[in-house]
Amino acid sequence: MSYRAVIGLEVHLQLKTKSKMFSACPQDYHGEGPNTFTDPFTLGLPGTLPTLNREAVELAMMFGLGLNCDVSGFTQFHRKNYFYPDAPKNFQLSQYDRPIARDGYLDVLSPDGTTGRVRIKRAHLEDDAGKLTHPTYAPYSLLDLNRAGSSLLEMVTEADIQSAEQARAFLESVQAIAQALGVSDAAPEDGKMRCDVNISLHRDGEPWGTKVEVKNLNSFRSVARAIEYETARQAKVLDAGGRITQDTLGWDEGGQKTFLMRTKEGEADYRYFPEPDLPPLNITPEWIASVQARMPELPVQKRERYLAAGVREADAQAISLNVPISRFYDEALKHGADAQPVDAQPLDAQKLANWLLSDVAGHLSAQEIGLADTKLQPAHLAALVRLIDAGTISGKIGKDLLPDVMQGLDPARLVEERGLVVVTDTAAIDAAIDAAMQADPATVEKVRGGNAKAMNALFGPVMKSMGGKAKPEVVRERLQAKLGL
C-alpha cells in the first residue's frame, strides 16, 4: 500500500512597515551595509522597552481578513525564549495563545484543475531575527543585525496539504494576496517570504506518522522539491522497518536533499510567558470595519471578475495571481472600454489575455526582462488588440509591431505612418492570386484535382506579395472562388 502525505506549512512574511516591529528604527535596510539599521531595542540593551507598531497590527488584520480569519477580540504578545547569536535580546516577541488572526481558510486551485480547502490555524505577529553568514572555510561566522526586529507575520496552516503541487499552488495564492493587499512584498528571493514545511506519512486507516520540519525554504521550487524528497526518504525508512524521529531538518539546495539540524524543541523549551511591557490589545468591530474599508480587490475576486468577462479559467487564474500583470491587464481593459466608439464592440477580454500571456510574455522571456522594465503602456496594448479585432491590421502585422509597441510607441500611429492598414480591395487581391497561380500551375492542378489542402501553398505567396496587409479571410475567399472550391 502506498503512503499518504500529511503536510502543513508555516509561512513567514516580512511586513511593509516603515519602522520595525517594536521600535522606531527604519526597516528598509536592503542595499545598505551590515549592522547599520539597529537601535538600542534591536540590540537588546538593558532598560529598553517595546512600542507596538500600529501599522504592523493593521496589516496583519488585513491579511487575516484576506484569509477569511477571525481577527476580533483580544490579542497578546509573549516572550519566546531561545539563545541564538542572531537574537540579541535572547528572546523573541511573538504571540502564543492569543494570535491576531485564527480559524481561516483558503480555497486553492491546483494545476490539475481541482480545488482544495486549506485551513488556516493562525497568523501571528513577531519580530524577526538577524542574519548569520558563514564564509566558506572560515573559522567564524558574520552577524548582521539589520533584519533583527523587523516586523514579521507568521501564518500556520492545518495539515490539509497532500502534495508538493498543492503546496506550491497554496504559496502562490498567499503571495498574491499579500502583494495585492500591500501587506508584504512577499519576495522569497529577498528573504521577505520564507517557508517551513511539516510533513509526515501514513497509510490509509492508520494514525498519522511522526512529523519532521524542514526549515527556511526560500523559494516555491525548494518547497516542492523538499516535500518530494522527504516523502521518498520517509517512505524508504518506513518500508525498511525504521522509525521517523521528530527532527528539525535543513534543505541542501545543491545536493537537493534534507539534512539534520537539531532535534525538535517542544513548547516547554521556549518557556513562553506574557510580555510584561505590552498589555493585551483589543481589536474592536469598529477597528475591523475601518481596515476592511481600505482593502483592495483580492485575487479570488479578480479571478471571478475575469471569468465573468469571458476569460478562460486557466488564464483568469494566471492573471489574478500575478499582481503586476493583473494591474496592467485591468488598466488595458479600462482603456479598451474608454477608447471605443459607442457603436463598437467591446474589447475582447480573452483576446487581450492571449496577447498579454502569450506574445508579451514571450517577448519578456526572450529579453529576460520584466514588464516593469519595458515602456509598454496598457492603452497601447488595448489599441493593438482592437486594431486586429476590427480587421484594421492582420495578426501578423500586430506581432511585427509588438517590439515597437513594447518600447512605448502608439500602434495606431505606427499603422498610419507605415501604411499598414489591411487591404480589402478585391481587385488588388485578385491580381496577386492570379500571379501566384501562374507561378505555380502544378499546385493549381492539385487543388482542382481534389486536393483542397494544397491551396495553402498558394495562400502564403499571395500574403507575402501583399506585404502581409491583405485580409486573410478575403484572400481565402477569393482563392476558393478562383480555384472552383
Phi, psi and omega in degrees: 000140179281160180270154175249130181275141174240116190232132171233151182240147169240117185248128178252125179241129173278123185283152181272065176258155179286324181239173183287177191295321186231017178208170182275005180297130179302145184263335186280082184265357188296136180087355180262170179289161181295146175059033177256346180245070178229166176208175183304322181290316179302322182279356177070032182288147182301142176088354180278147182233146180280148171233120186291135180277109182298321180300319179297319179299316183288326175294321177295320176299315181298316179296317178299318177296324178293339178256020176061033181270163171269121180244011186276162172087202186277143170227152189213151178256145178235160171268126176252109190270126168203156190244088176240151182294341180267010177236087187301328181286344186067015169205159176248134174277110185224191178236137187253275186262000177230068181291161183286335179221144184203159171057053177249192178197160176219124177274122189247128175269113181279164180302334180279003177092356179272151179248129179232145180266126175251119181280140178260115182288314184193160168221129185224156180269150175196170175261149186277163174268175176280199184227131176258136176242134184244094180300142183300127177066003180280146179274026182209169174238156180253139183245124177241119183259015177302320183281339184300132179088354179298149181287128187228143175239125177250127179246134182239128178266161164287167183278063185259353185271138188241356183205163177296322181295319179293323178297317180294317179297322178297314181296323177297321178292318178297316179300316180296320179296314181298318181287320180296323180279348183074020181285321184205152171292336177049045181258103181301325182295339178258008181076012183267001173211113181235156187221139169247144181243128171253127186216138173218165179237151172202164175262155179306134179085355180252158177297159176299148180279181177285132183269153169239158180243129175255120192263152164055053175274127190247022171204154180295326179296318179295321177301311182297317183288325177296320178296315180298317181293313182295324177300314180292319182295313181295322178298320180295317179297315182293320179296331180274004180085011181278181183231135177275130177257150183281094184239163171257123185246155170253171181242122178269102184296321181293315181273352181055050179206162177271161176215154183286127173260309181194162173287150188291132174280155172257175181301323182297330181294334182274347177047056177301137166208152185302138177293116185289342184261005177228113180287159174303151183247131180259118178265110186271161176302325180294320179294317178300316181298321180292325177289316179300325182294338181264358184283128175283179181296134179277157179305321181294327177288322175298315181301316179296323179293320179293319178299318179295334179277357177100013179278140178299150187301314182297321180289321178298320178294314182298317181290317185294333182273352178250103189299312178299320180293318182293324177295318178297315181299316180296320178296318179296318177300318180296315179295323178297324179285320183290327189275345188280148173295161183300323185268006182273159175289144178294156178300130182287114184296323180290319179295322176296319178297320179301313181294319183291317185274343182250288187292312180294316180298321178296319178296316180296319180295318181295325181271353182056048179227170176257169181300324181292343181274358179254173176255016181298130179253138179307319181297324181288320177294320177299318180296320180297315179296321180293322178298320179288315183296328180278354181082010179291321173229162178276165177298325179296315179296322178301316179294323178294328182279339189305315179303322178289322178295324177295340178269009174097006182275148182280120183297325180297320179291321178299317179298317181293312183294327184261002178060049187259009181298136182303135178274123176244005179293108185295331179296315179293321180292319178299322180294319179293324178293316179301319180295319180293321179292321178293326181283343184220066182297332181297319179292322178301318179294322178299316182295313181290343177274000175118355179266083185296329182294338181295347179300334180298334179290341176265332183298314182301309179301324179296312180298321180294318181292336178269007179067024180074006186264352178286143179289119186305321181297320180292319179300313180297318181298316181289324177298314181298321180294314183290333180267359178073028181269000000 
